[in-house]
């Protein structure tokens, strides 16, 4: 295996690249749009935030893997960090922290955004590392995961580009609070889904999770009948806030919902067993956050300045999965699959 391949495995690149980074970039594109940012300034800020996000995500996943070496061994689960020496692990941790922190020399600083960023690094550490190891706590573990998996960094970006003075108190509070609660419910749904899919390994390693305590089927009902509706509610509130500045922006979400219903052949769902129907929709909103939203916002930016085509091309180059998946979905719809 090449060095790049080993590094990707060590940093668990496949677990976060397409899932964590694009929604954060979507928030960044939204900030450029509402602030009427100059293209070249936007490009510099894109590079700075992108580097910081990569360093932060890499740090979080790597420190989690190091902390899980003995537990993954009990579960018979592959852990690429176990083959590294103590010096290599320490060096990589400091390198990733540097990558996360160095862009903040140039990112516009204020008390709120940098404090939130430091809080993000703190959460990533106490979630995994002894003696804190919040992931062992049935309640605090999922709560911390929902915070660090996107919520805090979304607020970092919002507080970098928006303020009460610039945007008005009402709009700022609507944007900040709706983004916080939407991201928290989104993060809660994702961590509970992860616990559902990983419960066999958790049982082998002796980790008692929320899913194991409250039983998978009850947790699935909790996701479908509480977390998912609340996530949609607060996302609609966020779309309403955005639509105060970008008229009818919420229409895109309803286009996505219609597309998803056609993709899932909604008219066939009544034939599915109840348990299968519960599983059908627990991930579908991620497609909008990770694939649709960044592209839609980039299209709005291109309308303002054609030079943003460069940023669109760069985004598609970095995250080709979204467009290929969309094309595949269209083919399946028209082929009747």
N, C-alpha and C positions, 0 to 999 in steps of 0.2 A: 504494500500500500504506500502511496506517495505521502510526502510530508503534509501536503494540504489536506489529504484525506484523513490522515491521523489527527490533525488539528481539528478538523470538522467533527470527528467522532468524539474527541476529548471535550470539546466545548458543546457537544450535543446540538450542533447547528440545525439539524432537521427538526428539533423540537420547538424552535422559536423563530427561525428566520422568516417563514411565511405566515406566522401566526401572531407574533408580538410586534414586529417592526412595522408592517404596512399600516395598521390602525393608528400608530403613533405618528407616522408620516402624514396620514390623512389629517390629523389634528394640526400638524405643521402647515400643510397646504391651505387648510381653512384659515389659519392665522395670516398667511401671506395674502390671501384673498381679501379678507376684511380690513387688513391694514394697508391695502394698495401698495404692497412692497415693490420696490424696484427689483427687476429680474436678477441683476448681478448680486445685489445684497441677499436676495432670497436664495440664490445658488450657494453663496458662502454659508449662510445660516443652515441650509439643508445639509451641507457637508459637515458642519460642526455638530449639529444634532445627530446626524446619522452615525458619525464616529462615536459620539458619547453613548448613544443607544446600543451600538454593537458592543462596546466595552462593558457597559452595565449588564446587558443580557448575558454576555460571555462570563463575566465575573459571577453572576448569580447562579448560573447553571453549573459552573465549574466548582464553586465552593460547596454547592449542594451535593455534587457527586463525591467530592473528597470526604464530606461528612457522612456519606452513605456507604462507604467502602465495606465496612464490616457487615452492615445490614443487607446490602446487595449480595454479599457472599453467602449469607444465610438463605437468601431467597433463590440463589443460583442465577442471579441476574447479572448481565455483562456490565462492568463498570470500567471504562477506558482509563480513568484516572488512577486506578489501582496499580497499573504497570509503571507509573512515573515515580521517580525518586522524590524524597522530601524536598530536596533543593529545587528540582524541576517544578514541583507543585507550588512552592513558595514564590519562585521567580515568575511563574505564569500568573499567579494571583496579583502580584505587584504590577506586572505588565498590563493586565486587563484593567486594573484600577487607574493606571496612568492613562490608558486609552480613553477611559470614561471621563477622567477629570481634566485632561489637558485642553479639550475644546472650551472649557469654561473660562479659560483665560480671555477668549474672544467673544463668547456668548454674552449678550447684554444681561448684566447681573442686577438683581434686586434682592431684598431680604427674603421675600416669599419663595421665589423660584429656586434659589440656591439652598435654602433651608429644606425645601421639599426634596431636592435632589440628594442631599446628604441623608435625609430620612429614608429615601429609597435604598441607598447603599446599606444603611443600618438595618432595615427590614430584611434585606437579602442575607445579611450575616446572621442575625439572631434567629431567623427561620430555621437555619440548618445547623449552626455551630453549637457545640456544647459549651457551657452548661445550659444555655437558653433553649436551643432546639425546639422552637415553637411548633414545628411540624408534628411533634409528639402530642400536642394538646388538641383534643377533639374539636374545640371551638376556636381557639386562637389561631390554630394552624390554617384552616380555610380562610379565616378573616385576614390574616397576614398575607396569604397567597393572593387573595382578591385585591389587596392593596398594591403589592409590588408587581403584579403581573400586567399592570397597565394603568391602574387608577392614579397612582402618585405621579407617574411620568406625564400623563395627560394633563394633570394640574400644573406640573412644571412648565409645560409648553404654553398653556393658557395664561399662566401668571407672568410669563416672559413677554407676551405680546399684547395682553389686555390689562387694563387698569380701570379703576373707578373713574379717574380723571379723564381718561381717553374715551371710554366707551359708555360711560354713564352707570350709575349705581345699579339701576334695575336690570339692565342688560348683563352687566358683569355678574351679578348674583345669580340670575337665571342660567347663564352659561356655566358658571363655576359649579353650582349645586346640581343642576341636571346632569352635567358631565360626570360629577363625582358619583351620584347614585346610580346612573346608568352603568358606569364602569365597574362599580362594586357588585352590582347584580350580575353583570356579564362575567366578571372574574369568579364570582361564587359559583355560577353555573359551570364554568370551565373546570374549576378545581374539583367540584363534586363529580362531574363526568369522568375526570381523570381517576378519582378514587374508585368510582364504579368499575372502570376498566382495569385498574391495577390492584384490585382487592386480593387476588390470589397471592401476588408477590408480597403485599403488605402483611398478609396473614403469616406467610413463611418467615418474614423478617421480624415478626413480633410487633409490628407497628399497628396500634389500634386507632382507626380513623373514624370520622363522622359516619361514613357509610357503613362501617362494620358495627358501630354501636346501634344505629337506628334502622339497619337492614336496607339492602339495596332497593327493594320494591317501594318502600316508604319514601326513600330519598328520591327515587325517580318521580313519584307522585308530587313530592315537595318541589322538585325542579319544574315540572310541567304545569302545576296549578298555582304556584306562588312565585318562584324566582323568575321564570320566563315571562309571565304577565307583567311583573314589576319592571323587569328589564325593558320590555317593549314600551311600557308606560313612560318611563323616564327617558327612553330614547326619543319618543315622540315629543316629550317636553324639550329635549335638546334640539330636535329638528325645528320645533316651533321657534326657539330662540334664534337659531340660524336663519330661519325664514323671515325674521324681522329685518335682517340685513340683506339676505338673498331671497327675493320673492319666489314663492312656490317651491322652495327647495325640497320640502317634505314629499312632493309628488314622486321624486325618485324612489323613495322608500316603498311607496305603494306599487310602483312599477315592479320593483324587486319582489314584493310579496306576490303579486299576480304571476310573475315569471316562475317563482318557486312553487306555487300551487299547480301550475301547468306541468312543471318539471316532475313534481311528485305524483302527478296524475291523481289529484285530490278526489276525483269521483270514484277512484278504486279503493280509497282508504277504508271505507266502511266494511270492506270484505276482510281487512286484516284483523288478526287477533288483537285484543286490547293492549297487551304488553308491547307488541310490535308498533302499534300506533303511538304509544308513549315515547318510544325511542326515535320515532320518525323525525321529529322537529327539534330535538335538543341541540343540534349543531348548526341548523340552517342559517341563523342570523349571522354567524361568523363570516359567511360568504359575503355579506353586504359590508361588514366592517373591514375585512381583510382584502377584498378584491374589488368591489364596486365603488365604495366611498372614495378611496384615494384617486381613482381614475376620474370619477365625476368631478371632483374638486379641481383636478388638473385641467379638465376641459374648460371649466369656468375661468381658470387662470389664463388659458390660451386665448379665450375670447378677449381678455384684457390686454394681453401682450403675446404675440405670436412666438416670441422667443421661449416661452414656457414649453413649447414643443420639445425642446432639448431635455427639460426635466421629465416630461412624459416618456420620452424615449429611454432615458436613464432608469426611470421607475420600472418600465416594462422589461428592460434588460436585467435588472436586479431581481424582479419578481415575475417571471414569465408564467408561473403556475396559474395565476388568476385568469389570464386571457385564454390560455389553452383549455382550462376547465370550462370557461364560458362557451367557447366554440364547441367543445364536446357535448355540453348540455343542449345547445341548439341542435346539433346533429341528432342527439337521442330523441328530442321532442319531435322532430320532423320524420324520424325513422319509426316512431311509435314505440320505442323501447321504454 
